[in-house]
């Protein structure tokens, strides 16, 4: 099962989005500070949070919207704005030119 966790043992505010080679090119590891968090209910039959997390710092921050279910969250307290979190995700799909 996927897990999302607070990351207190790293420098605060660091953001990254890196490929996980063991997952065959579709897996990624991310870390970054939470910019916004909203509680949500009844997502996959459980409660959780919708979090906006900065995953890259370029000229403008690149943010990822992550649904964190209560089952996947490993922290003692719920996710909060300013908290650094990290997790892994699997991306699937393809890019298509739309005229």
Secondary structure as a PSIPRED ss2 file (coil, helix, strand):
# PSIPRED VFORMAT (PSIPRED V4.0)

   1 X C   1.000  0.000  0.000
   2 X C   1.000  0.000  0.000
   3 X C   1.000  0.000  0.000
   4 X E   0.000  0.000  1.000
   5 X E   0.000  0.000  1.000
   6 X E   0.000  0.000  1.000
   7 X C   1.000  0.000  0.000
   8 X C   1.000  0.000  0.000
   9 X C   1.000  0.000  0.000
  10 X C   1.000  0.000  0.000
  11 X C   1.000  0.000  0.000
  12 X C   1.000  0.000  0.000
  13 X C   1.000  0.000  0.000
  14 X C   1.000  0.000  0.000
  15 X C   1.000  0.000  0.000
  16 X E   0.000  0.000  1.000
  17 X E   0.000  0.000  1.000
  18 X E   0.000  0.000  1.000
  19 X E   0.000  0.000  1.000
  20 X E   0.000  0.000  1.000
  21 X H   0.000  1.000  0.000
  22 X H   0.000  1.000  0.000
  23 X H   0.000  1.000  0.000
  24 X C   1.000  0.000  0.000
  25 X C   1.000  0.000  0.000
  26 X C   1.000  0.000  0.000
  27 X E   0.000  0.000  1.000
  28 X E   0.000  0.000  1.000
  29 X E   0.000  0.000  1.000
  30 X E   0.000  0.000  1.000
  31 X E   0.000  0.000  1.000
  32 X E   0.000  0.000  1.000
  33 X E   0.000  0.000  1.000
  34 X E   0.000  0.000  1.000
  35 X E   0.000  0.000  1.000
  36 X E   0.000  0.000  1.000
  37 X E   0.000  0.000  1.000
  38 X E   0.000  0.000  1.000
  39 X E   0.000  0.000  1.000
  40 X E   0.000  0.000  1.000
  41 X E   0.000  0.000  1.000
  42 X E   0.000  0.000  1.000
  43 X E   0.000  0.000  1.000
  44 X C   1.000  0.000  0.000
  45 X C   1.000  0.000  0.000
  46 X E   0.000  0.000  1.000
  47 X E   0.000  0.000  1.000
  48 X E   0.000  0.000  1.000
  49 X E   0.000  0.000  1.000
  50 X E   0.000  0.000  1.000
  51 X E   0.000  0.000  1.000
  52 X E   0.000  0.000  1.000
  53 X E   0.000  0.000  1.000
  54 X E   0.000  0.000  1.000
  55 X E   0.000  0.000  1.000
  56 X E   0.000  0.000  1.000
  57 X E   0.000  0.000  1.000
  58 X C   1.000  0.000  0.000
  59 X C   1.000  0.000  0.000
  60 X C   1.000  0.000  0.000
  61 X E   0.000  0.000  1.000
  62 X E   0.000  0.000  1.000
  63 X E   0.000  0.000  1.000
  64 X E   0.000  0.000  1.000
  65 X E   0.000  0.000  1.000
  66 X E   0.000  0.000  1.000
  67 X E   0.000  0.000  1.000
  68 X E   0.000  0.000  1.000
  69 X E   0.000  0.000  1.000
  70 X C   1.000  0.000  0.000
  71 X C   1.000  0.000  0.000
  72 X C   1.000  0.000  0.000
  73 X E   0.000  0.000  1.000
  74 X C   1.000  0.000  0.000
  75 X C   1.000  0.000  0.000
  76 X C   1.000  0.000  0.000
  77 X C   1.000  0.000  0.000
  78 X C   1.000  0.000  0.000
  79 X C   1.000  0.000  0.000
  80 X C   1.000  0.000  0.000
  81 X C   1.000  0.000  0.000
  82 X C   1.000  0.000  0.000
  83 X C   1.000  0.000  0.000
  84 X E   0.000  0.000  1.000
  85 X E   0.000  0.000  1.000
  86 X E   0.000  0.000  1.000
  87 X E   0.000  0.000  1.000
  88 X E   0.000  0.000  1.000
  89 X E   0.000  0.000  1.000
  90 X E   0.000  0.000  1.000
  91 X C   1.000  0.000  0.000
  92 X C   1.000  0.000  0.000
  93 X C   1.000  0.000  0.000
  94 X C   1.000  0.000  0.000
  95 X C   1.000  0.000  0.000
  96 X C   1.000  0.000  0.000
  97 X C   1.000  0.000  0.000
  98 X C   1.000  0.000  0.000
  99 X C   1.000  0.000  0.000
